[in-house]
């Protein structure tokens, strides 16, 4: 099974698009599913592409001009993803972004709701 992700960024000074593609080879034949969800976070938007392939799940987050690739990690409830210094924790239509550089007990940096 092949899992591919494409991160697209626009150059600030031009309208030309640049893309990077990463391909992960996973054993087995699990179907790869993609879900794109937009979130409203008070004064900011976050786009999340969820990529699920069997027991493997990724979230590719676009936060402003930053792209974060996060992998699912153990969670008591909801779905929790870790990437770079961030934790992205979703439950139903709500999602919270935590920045671990602010301390383990710091409140969410962003609290978001899925746009329907």
Secondary structure as a PSIPRED ss2 file (coil, helix, strand):
# PSIPRED VFORMAT (PSIPRED V4.0)

   1 X C   1.000  0.000  0.000
   2 X E   0.000  0.000  1.000
   3 X E   0.000  0.000  1.000
   4 X E   0.000  0.000  1.000
   5 X E   0.000  0.000  1.000
   6 X E   0.000  0.000  1.000
   7 X E   0.000  0.000  1.000
   8 X E   0.000  0.000  1.000
   9 X E   0.000  0.000  1.000
  10 X E   0.000  0.000  1.000
  11 X C   1.000  0.000  0.000
  12 X C   1.000  0.000  0.000
  13 X C   1.000  0.000  0.000
  14 X C   1.000  0.000  0.000
  15 X C   1.000  0.000  0.000
  16 X C   1.000  0.000  0.000
  17 X E   0.000  0.000  1.000
  18 X E   0.000  0.000  1.000
  19 X E   0.000  0.000  1.000
  20 X E   0.000  0.000  1.000
  21 X E   0.000  0.000  1.000
  22 X E   0.000  0.000  1.000
  23 X E   0.000  0.000  1.000
  24 X E   0.000  0.000  1.000
  25 X E   0.000  0.000  1.000
  26 X C   1.000  0.000  0.000
  27 X C   1.000  0.000  0.000
  28 X C   1.000  0.000  0.000
  29 X C   1.000  0.000  0.000
  30 X C   1.000  0.000  0.000
  31 X C   1.000  0.000  0.000
  32 X E   0.000  0.000  1.000
  33 X E   0.000  0.000  1.000
  34 X E   0.000  0.000  1.000
  35 X E   0.000  0.000  1.000
  36 X E   0.000  0.000  1.000
  37 X E   0.000  0.000  1.000
  38 X E   0.000  0.000  1.000
  39 X E   0.000  0.000  1.000
  40 X E   0.000  0.000  1.000
  41 X E   0.000  0.000  1.000
  42 X C   1.000  0.000  0.000
  43 X C   1.000  0.000  0.000
  44 X E   0.000  0.000  1.000
  45 X E   0.000  0.000  1.000
  46 X E   0.000  0.000  1.000
  47 X E   0.000  0.000  1.000
  48 X E   0.000  0.000  1.000
  49 X E   0.000  0.000  1.000
  50 X E   0.000  0.000  1.000
  51 X E   0.000  0.000  1.000
  52 X E   0.000  0.000  1.000
  53 X E   0.000  0.000  1.000
  54 X C   1.000  0.000  0.000
  55 X C   1.000  0.000  0.000
  56 X E   0.000  0.000  1.000
  57 X E   0.000  0.000  1.000
  58 X E   0.000  0.000  1.000
  59 X E   0.000  0.000  1.000
  60 X E   0.000  0.000  1.000
  61 X E   0.000  0.000  1.000
  62 X E   0.000  0.000  1.000
  63 X E   0.000  0.000  1.000
  64 X C   1.000  0.000  0.000
  65 X C   1.000  0.000  0.000
  66 X E   0.000  0.000  1.000
  67 X E   0.000  0.000  1.000
  68 X E   0.000  0.000  1.000
  69 X E   0.000  0.000  1.000
  70 X E   0.000  0.000  1.000
  71 X E   0.000  0.000  1.000
  72 X E   0.000  0.000  1.000
  73 X E   0.000  0.000  1.000
  74 X C   1.000  0.000  0.000
  75 X C   1.000  0.000  0.000
  76 X C   1.000  0.000  0.000
  77 X C   1.000  0.000  0.000
  78 X C   1.000  0.000  0.000
  79 X E   0.000  0.000  1.000
  80 X E   0.000  0.000  1.000
  81 X E   0.000  0.000  1.000
  82 X E   0.000  0.000  1.000
  83 X E   0.000  0.000  1.000
  84 X C   1.000  0.000  0.000
  85 X C   1.000  0.000  0.000
  86 X E   0.000  0.000  1.000
  87 X E   0.000  0.000  1.000
  88 X E   0.000  0.000  1.000
  89 X E   0.000  0.000  1.000
  90 X E   0.000  0.000  1.000
  91 X E   0.000  0.000  1.000
  92 X C   1.000  0.000  0.000
  93 X C   1.000  0.000  0.000
  94 X E   0.000  0.000  1.000
  95 X E   0.000  0.000  1.000
  96 X E   0.000  0.000  1.000
  97 X E   0.000  0.000  1.000
  98 X E   0.000  0.000  1.000
  99 X E   0.000  0.000  1.000
 100 X H   0.000  1.000  0.000
 101 X H   0.000  1.000  0.000
 102 X H   0.000  1.000  0.000
 103 X C   1.000  0.000  0.000
 104 X C   1.000  0.000  0.000
 105 X C   1.000  0.000  0.000
 106 X C   1.000  0.000  0.000
 107 X C   1.000  0.000  0.000
 108 X C   1.000  0.000  0.000
 109 X C   1.000  0.000  0.000
 110 X E   0.000  0.000  1.000
 111 X E   0.000  0.000  1.000
 112 X E   0.000  0.000  1.000
 113 X E   0.000  0.000  1.000
 114 X E   0.000  0.000  1.000
 115 X C   1.000  0.000  0.000
 116 X C   1.000  0.000  0.000
